[in-house]
Amino acid sequence: MITPQLTQLAYRLGTINQFKTNEVGQNRFVYSPTWIDAQKQLIKWGLELRFQVNVDDFGTTYLDIPGTTEPKNVIATGSHIDTVAQGGKYDGLYGVLGGLQSIENLVAAFGQPKKTLRLISFSEEEGSRFPDTFTGSKHYTGQPVDLNMQDPAGIHFDDARKSAIANLMLPGTNHELPQLPATFTELHIEQGPRLINQGLQIGLVTAIVGQRRYTVTVKGIANHAGTTPMNDRADALQQAVDLILALRNAAHQLKPDLTFTVGEMHISPNTSNVVPGLVTFTIDCRNNDEAVLDRFEHIIHQIVETPAAAKISSSVNRWAKSNVTHLDDQLAQNNQLLADQLGLKSVQLASGAGHDSQIMAKVTRTTMIFVPSINGISHAPEENTSQADLLRGVELLSASLHQQAY
């Protein structure tokens, strides 16, 4: 059924997703022209709807409907506005625009809330341009961010930040960092197949998995592909392949639900007629048990650093770590009861992806609501969620925000 709120949500999603480059999918990197266009459009909608609009020093945007009796008690929702390279139409953006739709629905139906309702559009979560993630929510929660880091083009984060924010300061917009909220609820697509495969409509997130990321470096000897005997080679690529297979098997043996991904590899000299002399590859592993991640890190070092062939050496460096985050039990239980009352088929689960909620959970009571991803696809142009499920998420979020703020 086509409803006014579905039409409005679809229109807003389509408007933001039209701000794109000629590349495949969505490429809304933080502080890029498409990012600026998207955040400016959100600000314009907020001003038109008579929200109080604030933009902080990192470009995170806050849209407030002040409370009547408890204005300093803030109930917040939102997500991030940026995307991965060649990303989809809903990751992050759905939580921002679904949150906007929920607050708009509540004000239209019930008037001004007792507590302040806040929509947050975090500037960056994905780490697609600069070598850091969650910089928007980190800044909001008072965590340090390296202003001197550079993107692949050599542009400093601080320079890009200042230039972009200057474009966001529209008439009627305030430049300040608001107080932290009492609660934060993030609406998001699942980015996985569990809900869609089980015919469920809502996922209530209880925890966010811990993550570890590593770079493995394999050093051999580059040599002629035709004249170097097979038994006298120091082939870095062959060793890398052997290591990846051994590590994958070890991960499965340790715990079958420990995810193990090699997503990036560089080969030198990367020429068809030369035995590779240097290979680097990344490892991304995640689980909701910190002890499992610690054990696997020990195993990685054992496998990688144990000498396996003459003239070849291997080393590993961990460059990213986030611990398992447990979200607020009471908020999840409240949302469970609301989902049951609305007749929505739901399940409680852990998120296998990272979210701004894991940063917000350090400073305030935080929960997440998932809706299904068709075929479990995300971080890709094929990312999709049915219109009915998009509205179900907005419906539950609206009920939750009403319970908390009115």
C-alpha positions in Angstrom: 0.0 0.0 0.0 1.3 3.4 -0.9 1.0 5.8 2.1 1.9 9.4 2.4 4.9 8.6 4.7 6.1 5.9 2.3 6.0 8.4 -0.5 7.8 11.0 1.6 10.5 8.5 2.7 11.0 7.2 -0.8 11.3 10.7 -2.1 13.9 11.7 0.4 15.9 8.5 -0.1 15.8 9.1 -3.9 16.8 12.8 -3.5 19.9 12.0 -1.5 20.9 9.1 -3.7 20.8 11.3 -6.7 23.8 13.2 -5.3 26.3 10.8 -6.9 29.3 10.6 -9.1 29.6 8.7 -12.4 31.0 5.8 -10.6 29.0 2.6 -9.8 26.8 2.8 -6.8 26.9 5.4 -4.0 30.2 7.1 -3.3 29.4 9.6 -0.6 32.8 9.9 1.1 33.1 12.3 4.0 33.6 15.9 3.0 33.3 15.1 -0.7 31.0 17.2 -3.0 28.3 14.5 -2.9 28.6 14.3 0.9 28.2 18.1 1.2 25.1 18.0 -1.1 23.5 15.3 1.0 24.1 16.9 4.4 23.0 20.3 3.0 19.7 18.8 1.8 19.1 17.3 5.2 19.7 20.7 6.8 17.2 22.3 4.4 14.5 19.7 5.2 15.1 20.3 8.9 14.8 24.0 8.6 11.6 23.7 6.5 10.1 21.4 9.2 11.1 24.0 11.9 13.7 21.8 13.6 16.5 23.5 15.5 19.5 22.7 13.4 23.1 22.5 14.7 26.3 21.5 12.9 29.4 20.6 14.9 33.1 21.0 14.0 33.1 17.6 12.2 30.0 18.3 10.1 27.7 16.0 12.1 24.2 17.5 11.9 21.6 17.6 14.7 17.9 18.3 14.1 16.0 19.0 17.4 12.4 19.3 18.4 12.7 20.9 21.9 10.8 19.3 24.7 8.1 21.2 26.5 8.8 20.1 30.1 12.2 18.3 29.9 14.1 20.1 27.1 17.5 19.0 28.5 16.5 15.4 28.5 17.3 14.4 24.9 16.0 11.2 23.1 18.1 10.7 20.0 18.0 8.6 16.9 20.0 8.6 13.6 22.9 7.1 11.8 25.6 8.1 9.3 25.4 9.9 5.9 28.6 8.6 4.3 29.0 5.4 2.3 31.6 2.8 1.4 33.1 2.9 -2.2 30.4 1.7 -4.6 28.0 1.3 -1.8 24.2 0.9 -1.6 21.2 3.2 -1.2 20.2 2.4 2.4 23.3 1.7 4.7 23.4 4.6 7.1 21.0 6.8 5.1 17.9 4.8 6.0 18.6 5.4 9.7 18.9 9.1 9.1 15.9 9.6 6.9 13.8 6.9 8.7 14.6 8.8 11.9 13.5 12.1 10.3 10.2 10.4 9.1 9.6 9.0 12.6 10.0 12.4 14.4 7.9 14.1 11.7 5.2 11.5 12.2 5.2 11.9 16.0 5.0 15.7 15.9 2.2 15.6 13.4 0.2 13.1 15.5 1.0 14.2 19.1 2.5 17.7 18.9 5.7 18.8 20.7 7.2 16.1 22.9 7.9 16.4 26.7 11.6 15.6 26.1 13.7 16.8 23.2 13.7 14.6 20.2 16.9 14.7 18.2 17.9 13.4 14.8 21.6 12.9 14.3 23.3 12.5 10.9 26.8 11.5 11.7 29.5 12.9 9.4 31.4 9.7 8.9 31.3 6.0 10.0 32.7 3.9 7.1 36.4 4.9 6.9 36.2 5.1 3.2 38.3 8.2 2.6 40.6 8.6 5.7 42.3 5.8 7.7 39.8 6.0 10.6 36.2 5.0 11.3 33.4 6.5 13.3 35.0 10.0 13.3 31.6 11.7 13.6 30.4 9.8 16.7 33.9 9.8 18.2 33.9 13.6 18.0 30.4 13.8 19.5 31.4 11.5 22.4 34.7 13.3 23.1 37.0 10.6 21.7 40.2 11.8 20.0 40.5 11.9 16.2 43.8 12.5 14.3 43.2 15.7 12.4 46.5 15.3 10.4 45.6 12.0 8.7 45.5 12.1 4.9 43.4 10.6 2.2 44.9 8.8 -0.8 45.2 12.1 -2.6 47.3 13.6 0.2 44.5 15.9 1.5 44.5 16.4 5.3 41.4 15.5 7.3 41.5 18.9 8.9 41.6 20.9 5.7 38.8 18.8 4.1 36.7 19.2 7.3 37.0 23.0 7.5 36.2 23.4 3.8 33.1 21.2 3.9 31.7 22.7 7.1 31.8 26.2 5.6 29.4 24.9 3.0 26.9 23.6 5.6 26.3 26.8 7.5 23.1 27.8 5.9 21.0 30.7 7.3 19.2 29.5 10.4 21.9 26.9 11.2 23.9 27.0 14.4 27.5 25.9 14.7 27.9 24.1 18.0 28.3 20.7 19.6 25.0 19.7 21.5 24.9 17.9 24.8 24.8 14.1 24.8 21.4 12.4 24.7 19.8 10.3 27.4 19.3 7.5 24.9 20.2 6.7 21.3 18.3 4.4 18.9 19.8 3.5 15.5 17.6 2.2 12.8 19.5 0.2 10.2 19.2 -2.4 7.5 20.6 -5.8 8.8 23.4 -6.1 6.2 23.1 -9.8 6.4 20.7 -12.7 5.6 19.3 -13.8 9.0 16.1 -11.8 9.0 15.2 -12.4 5.3 16.1 -16.1 5.5 13.9 -16.6 8.5 10.9 -14.6 7.2 11.3 -12.1 10.1 10.5 -8.4 10.0 12.6 -6.8 12.8 15.9 -7.5 14.4 16.5 -6.2 18.0 20.2 -5.8 18.4 21.7 -6.9 21.8 25.4 -6.6 21.0 27.8 -5.5 18.3 30.7 -7.9 17.5 34.3 -7.1 18.3 36.6 -6.6 15.3 40.3 -7.1 14.7 42.1 -6.0 11.5 45.6 -7.0 10.5 48.1 -6.7 7.6 50.3 -9.7 6.9 53.5 -9.1 5.0 55.3 -11.9 3.1 58.8 -11.3 1.8 60.4 -13.6 -0.7 62.7 -13.0 -3.6 61.5 -11.7 -7.0 63.1 -13.7 -9.9 62.6 -14.7 -13.5 59.5 -16.9 -14.0 61.1 -19.0 -16.7 64.6 -19.6 -15.4 64.1 -20.1 -11.7 63.6 -23.8 -10.8 60.4 -24.6 -9.0 62.3 -26.1 -6.1 64.5 -23.0 -5.7 61.9 -20.3 -5.5 61.1 -17.9 -2.7 57.6 -17.2 -4.0 55.9 -14.7 -1.7 52.5 -15.2 -3.3 52.5 -19.0 -3.0 53.4 -18.5 0.7 50.6 -16.0 1.1 48.1 -18.4 -0.4 49.2 -21.2 2.0 49.0 -18.8 5.0 45.4 -17.7 4.0 44.3 -21.3 3.7 45.8 -22.3 7.1 44.4 -19.2 8.8 40.9 -19.8 7.4 40.9 -23.4 8.5 42.2 -22.4 12.0 39.4 -19.8 12.3 36.7 -22.4 11.5 38.2 -25.0 13.9 38.3 -22.4 16.7 34.7 -21.3 16.3 32.5 -21.8 13.2 30.9 -18.3 13.6 34.2 -16.5 13.8 34.3 -14.5 10.5 37.6 -14.5 8.6 38.0 -12.3 5.5 41.0 -11.4 3.3 39.7 -8.4 1.5 42.8 -6.6 0.2 46.0 -7.9 -1.4 49.0 -6.3 -3.0 51.6 -8.2 -5.1 55.0 -6.9 -6.1 56.2 -6.6 -8.8 52.8 -7.8 -10.0 54.1 -8.9 -13.4 53.2 -12.1 -15.3 56.7 -13.3 -15.9 58.3 -12.6 -12.5 58.1 -14.7 -9.3 56.4 -12.4 -6.7 58.9 -11.1 -4.2 56.6 -9.2 -1.8 52.9 -9.7 -0.9 50.7 -8.0 1.7 47.2 -8.9 2.5 44.6 -7.9 5.1 42.7 -10.0 7.6 39.3 -8.9 9.1 37.9 -11.1 11.8 34.9 -10.6 14.0 33.0 -12.3 16.8 30.8 -11.5 19.8 33.2 -13.3 22.2 36.3 -11.3 23.1 38.1 -14.5 24.3 37.7 -16.0 20.9 39.2 -13.0 19.2 42.1 -13.0 21.6 42.8 -16.7 21.0 42.6 -16.2 17.3 45.1 -13.3 17.4 47.5 -15.7 19.1 46.9 -18.3 16.4 47.5 -15.7 13.7 50.9 -14.9 15.1 51.8 -18.5 15.5 50.9 -19.4 11.9 52.3 -16.3 10.2 55.5 -16.1 12.2 56.5 -19.8 12.1 59.2 -20.2 9.4 57.8 -22.3 6.5 60.3 -22.0 3.7 63.9 -20.9 3.1 64.4 -17.3 2.0 60.8 -16.4 2.9 59.7 -14.4 6.0 56.3 -13.4 7.2 55.1 -10.9 9.8 51.7 -9.6 11.0 50.6 -6.2 12.3 47.3 -5.4 14.0 46.1 -2.0 13.0 42.5 -1.9 14.2 40.7 -3.2 17.2 37.2 -2.7 18.6 35.8 -4.7 21.5 32.5 -6.4 21.7 29.8 -3.8 22.6 26.7 -4.8 24.6 23.7 -2.6 24.0 21.1 -1.5 26.5 19.0 -4.5 27.7 16.0 -2.4 28.9 15.7 -0.5 25.7 15.8 -3.8 23.7 13.2 -5.3 26.0 10.9 -2.3 25.6 11.3 -2.5 21.8 10.5 -6.2 21.9 7.2 -5.5 23.7 6.4 -2.7 21.2 7.2 -5.0 18.3 4.9 -7.7 19.7 2.1 -5.1 20.2 2.5 -4.0 16.6 2.3 -7.6 15.4 5.9 -7.6 14.0 7.8 -10.8 13.8 11.1 -10.2 15.5 14.3 -11.7 16.9 17.1 -10.6 19.2 20.5 -10.9 17.7 24.0 -9.5 17.6 25.3 -7.3 14.8 28.1 -8.6 12.7 28.9 -5.1 11.4 30.2 -2.1 13.2 27.9 0.9 13.8 28.0 4.3 15.4 25.9 2.7 18.2 29.0 1.0 19.5 30.6 4.5 20.0 27.4 6.0 21.5 27.0 3.0 23.9 30.1 4.2 25.7 28.3 7.4 26.9 24.6 6.7 26.8 21.9 4.0 26.8 21.9 2.7 23.2 19.9 0.2 21.1 19.5 -0.7 17.5 16.6 -1.8 15.2 17.3 -3.9 12.1 15.1 -4.4 9.1 15.7 -7.2 6.5 18.2 -6.9 3.6 17.0 -8.6 0.4 19.4 -11.5 -0.3 21.5 -10.4 2.7 23.4 -8.0 0.4 24.9 -4.7 1.7 27.9 -2.5 0.9 27.1 -3.0 -2.8 24.9 -1.3 -5.4 22.5 -4.3 -5.2 21.7 -3.5 -1.5 17.9 -3.4 -1.2 15.1 -3.6 1.4 11.4 -3.8 0.5 9.3 -0.7 1.0 7.1 -2.6 3.5 10.1 -3.4 5.6 11.4 0.1 5.5 8.0 1.3 6.8 7.9 -1.4 9.5 11.2 -0.1 10.9 9.9 3.5 10.9 6.8 2.3 12.6 8.7 0.5 15.4 11.1 3.4 15.8 8.2 5.9 16.1 6.6 3.8 18.8 9.9 3.6 20.7 10.6 7.3 20.5 7.0 8.0 21.5 7.3 5.8 24.6 10.6 7.5 25.5 9.8 11.2 24.8 6.1 11.8 25.3 
